[in-house]
Each structure stands twice: as structure tokens, then as C-alpha cells.
């Protein structure tokens, strides 16, 4: 049995192989391109000779990517490990090079092999679901950053806007802010005009919420000076223009994930468990339902670090 520690990177990968007794057998660095990955495959094959590929355990600190796909497609057993596990094996000096990391991975594989779980290739639908959910998480993180910036911006000149809607990351709120980018513009609008704006934005109860919005706008609230209002309203509009297409794309990801998820369930594959392992959070169905809940005051934010207690809003 051999253990190949593979330290992956964006430009190249370092592999180091040890045998069952912990002796170093060979090492190689390959580029992250088709020629490099083919070279890695040949390197591993030369070590095992005529033996089955099951005799070479590939130890690596990731579960996805083109390198992982190549190894799985070539039939190599892949065993992912937590990077923290390898960090604990590093010497007190903290020396860190690609070759040292590859050796530590191989050493970890040899020492903990009985506790490692082999990575199995997913079905095409499950693989697509994993990629979609991972990419959507990236979009949600982007949305969270923009919402945080927008919140800070509104606090600087238009704090009453934060009291009008339950969420900033919903179409009604963003269209309202685009239409009335300053407190003065909002206060000058009639109830009918605001009702028309939120109706066109898709709010389910425009006639009910418009009077409440007008009432709150005409109650005492903090306002900034003219210079701050001009500059911050420009920034606010720039943030809104980024958020509008982003929340639309996230909704489209929701729809596609929902379609694939239930299509996979019909094939009786264990896609639900696979997705939960991938996201490390709630079931996909629950996550999607919560994100669709655009009208409740207690819907959680995407970033747990920014969670606050539910606050009553006008809308």
C-alpha cells in the first residue's frame, strides 16, 4: 500500500508518495493543465506497477475541483482530509512548503487511514446540484456584503428607510429606494403614488402598506445635511443597481436547484444527504423556503454574523 499526499494549488500540484513503513518513495510537481495531470497519473501508475489502483491512496485537502475530478475519473482512490489535521502535524517551527505539506498529507493518510472516508463520484445530477448550491452560496455572500454596505449607507443619511421594510434584499424595497432615493423625495410622494410604486414592484398588499409608509415618513426622524444626502444617495443607487440583478439571479438559482433536487429524488438516489454534507447546513428545501420568505419580519440573514432579533417594520 502506498500513500500519495497531494498538495494542490491553482497553478501547480505537489505529490509525495510514502510506503506502508513511512519511507519516502518519490515526489513530483506537475502543472495544473492537461499535460500536468496526465503526468501525475503516469507518476502514480509507475509506482504501483501492475497492481490495482486501490493500492494507492491519494490524500488531499479538498473534495472538489478539476484535480479531484481527474483523479476520480482515472480511478484513483481519493481520501479528503481536513487541513487542520495536517496543521497539527506540522513541527513546532511551523516550516511550510509545498513538499512538506505533501509529505504531511501522505503521513496523515498512512496514520489515520482507517478513519478516512473515500470520496465516491457523484451522479451527474448530484454533481450539478452541488456545484449550483456552492455557486449560489457565493452569490448569497456577495448579496450579504452589498446589503451590509447599503445598510451602513442608509444609516448615514436615510435611516427611516430601514424602518419601512422587513428586508433590504427584496425587490419592493430596492425599487422604492430607486424611486425615492432621499427622505425628501419620499415625503413628497402621495399615498397613491407610493401604492403604485410598491404594486409595480410586486408587493402583495400595496393599498395596505402605502398608508403606513406615508405615516412613518411624516413622523419625526433623523435627516442628514444636503451634502451628505447628495453623496450618500448616489452611493445608495449604485448599490441598489448591483443588488437588483443579483437577487434575481439568486431566485433563478433557487428555481433550478428546486427542479433538479426533486428530479433527483424521483430517481431514488440519496441526493438529500449528499447536499446536506456539501452545504453543511439545513436541507436544501428548507433553505430555499426561508429565502423565498420575503415578507416576514423574522427571516434570517444569509450571514449568521449579522443576525439580529426580529424588528417590527411597516411593511
N, C-alpha and C positions, 0 to 999 in steps of 0.2 A: 504494500500500500504506500502511495506517495501523497504528499500534501503540497498543493501549489498555492502559495499566498500571492494574490494578485492585487497590487496597489494601483487603483485606477485613477486616471486624471483626464482632463479634457483634451490634452494633446498627445499623451503617451501613457503606456501602462508598463509597470514593472512586475515581473513574475519571478518568484524564487521557490524552488522545489526542495523539500526535505523528505527523507525516507522514514520508515517506521521507527528507526532508532534516533531520529532527530538530526541525522547528518545531512549537511547541505549537498544536494546533488547537482543543481545547475541553476543559473539565473539568466534572465534576458530582459531587455527593454524593447518594446515594439511601439510603433506609431499608431495613433488612433485613426486608421484608414483601412480599406480592404486588404491591402498588402500586409500591413502590420498584424491584423487579426489572423490572416492566413498563416503568417509566420509564427504566431503564438500557438496556433493549432498544430503546426508541424513540430514545434518545440516540445509540446506535451506528448505527441504521438511517439517521438523518438525516445522519450524516457520510458514509456510503458512497453514499447516494442509490440509484440504480438498479443499482449494481454488485453482484456476488455477495458474499456474506458472507465468502468466502475472502480478500477484500482487507482484512479487519480481524482482526489477530492480538491475541487477548486474553492478556495476560501476567499471571500471578497466582502467589502463593506457596503454593498448596495444590493437592491433587489430588482432594479430596472435600468434600462438604458440599452444602447446598441451593443455594448460589450457583453452584457448579460444575455441578450437575445442571440448573439453569435455563439456563445458558449453552449447555451441550451440547444440551439439548432444543430450544433456539431455533436451533441450527445454527451457533453462533459457533465459530470455531477457537480452542481453548484450549491455551496453552503454559505448563505449570508451570515455575517456576524455583526454585532453592534460595535461601532467604532470605539465606544467607551471600554469595551472588553479589551481591545488592543491597547488603548491608552494605559490601562492598568498594568500591562506587561512591560511597558517602556521603562528603561532604567531610571534611577534617580537623577541622572544627569540630564534627562529629558532630550537626549540626542534624537533627532528626527530627520531621516532621509527616506527617499522612496524605497531604497533597497532594504533599509532597516524595517520599514513598515511592512514590506512584502514578507520579510523573514518572520516578523511577529505574527502576521496573519497565518502563515504556514504553521508556526509553533502553536498558535491558538487552536487551529484545526486539529492538529495531532493530539493536543492535550484534552480538548473538550469535544472530540468527535462524537462521542456517544450522546451528547446533549444537543448537538446541532441538528437542524431540520433542513432536509434537502429541498431546494427550490424546484417546484414542478412547473412545467409550461402550462399556461392558461389556454382555455379555448379562445377562439378568435373574438367572440362576443365579450367574454370576461376581460380579455386584454384591452379591448376597446373601451369597456366601461371603466377600467382602472385609469387609463390614460385620460379619458374625458373628465372623470372626477378629480384627478390630480390637476389637470389644466384649469378646471373650474375653480378649484381651491385657490389657484394663483390669481385668477380674476377677482375672486372674492377678497383676497388680501389687498389687491390693488384698490378695490372699491372701499375697503375699510380705511386705507390711508387717505383716499380722497375725501371720504366722509369726515374723518378727523380734521383734515385741513379746512373743509367747509364749515365745520362746527366752530373752529377757532376763528375763522374769518367772520362769521355771523356774530359771534360774541363781541367782536371788536367794534361793530357798528350797527347791528341789526338783531339784537338779542331776542326781541319779541317774536321773530320768525321761528325760533326754536320752541316756542310755546304753542305754535299753531298746528303742528302736525306731529304725529306719533313717531315718524321716521323721516330722516332726510333722504335715504336711499329708496325713494319711491317716486313714481312718475308724477303724481299730483303735486308733491312738494316742489320738485325741481321745476316744473312748468310754472307754478305760482311764483317762484323766485325769479325765473326768467322774465315773467310778465311784470312783476313788481319788484325790481332789484333794490329798492330803497324803502325805508319806512314811510317816507313822504308819498311815494308813488302808491303804496298800498293803502294809505289812509285816504288818498284822494279818490279811490275807486268806490263805486256804489256796491250795494249788496248784490244787485242783479249782475253787475259786471264780474264780480268775484265768483258768483254762482256759475256763470257761463264759462269762466276760465277753468274751474275745477271740474265742470262737467265735460268739457272738451278733453281734459287730461285723463278722464276715465274714472273719476270718483263716483262711487255708487249712490251717494246721497248729497248731491250738490246743494239742493234747496235747504237741506237741514243744517249743513255746516257753514254755509256762507254767512248767515247772520251771526253765528258765534265768532267767526273770524273777524268780522267788522267790529263786533262788540269789544273783542280783546284789543284790536288795533287802536281803538279810541280810548282805552283805559291808559292811565299813566304808565310809561315805560321808558327805559333809558335810551337816549339817542346820542350819536356822535356828532362832532362838528362837520362842517361842509367838506373840508379836505379829506378827513378820514373816510367819510361816506363815499366820496368820489373814487378814491383809490381802492378801498375795500370792495365796493360794489363791482369794480372792474375785475378784481381777483375772483369774487364770488361767481360771476358769469363765466369766467374761464374754467372754474372747477365744475360748474354745472354742465358746461358743454362737454366735458370729459365723462361725467357721470351718466348722462342720459344714454349714450350708446352702450356704455359698459353694463348698465343694469338690463338693457335689452339683450345683450349677448349672454349674460348670466341666465336670463329667463329661457333663452333658446337652448342653452346647455341643459337646463332643467328638463326641458321637453324631450330632448334627445336621450338623456340619461334615463328618464322615466320609461321611454319607449323601449330602449334596449334592456333595461332591468327586467321588465315584465315579459319581454320576449324570451329572455334567458330563463326566467322562472318556468316558462311553459315547457322548456326542454328538460326540466327536472335536474338541471345542474346546480351545484351549490354556489351560485353566484353571490347570494346574500352574504354568506360567511366570508367569501373572498373579498368582497367590497369592504366589509367591516374591518378585516385585517389590513386592507390597503389604507383606509382612511383613519383607522384607529379611533373612531368616534362613534356616533349613533348610526342606526340603519339608514340607508340612503333614502328610503321612503319618508322617514320622519324628518330628516334634514331638509328634504325638498318641501315638505308640507310647511315647515316652520318658515322657510324663506319665502314661500308664497303668501304668508300671512302678512300682508302689507297694511292691514287696517287695525291691528290690535296694538294696544299701548305697551304690552309686555313682551313683544317679540324680541328675542335675544340678538345682540350684535354678533357679527361674524368673529370678531376678535375678542376672546374671553378677557383680555386685559382691560378692555374698555367697557365691560358690563357695568350697568348701573341699575338701581332699583327702578321699577316702572314708575313713570311720572304721568300724571293726567295731562292730556293735551286737548285742545279744542277739537281737533279732527282725529 
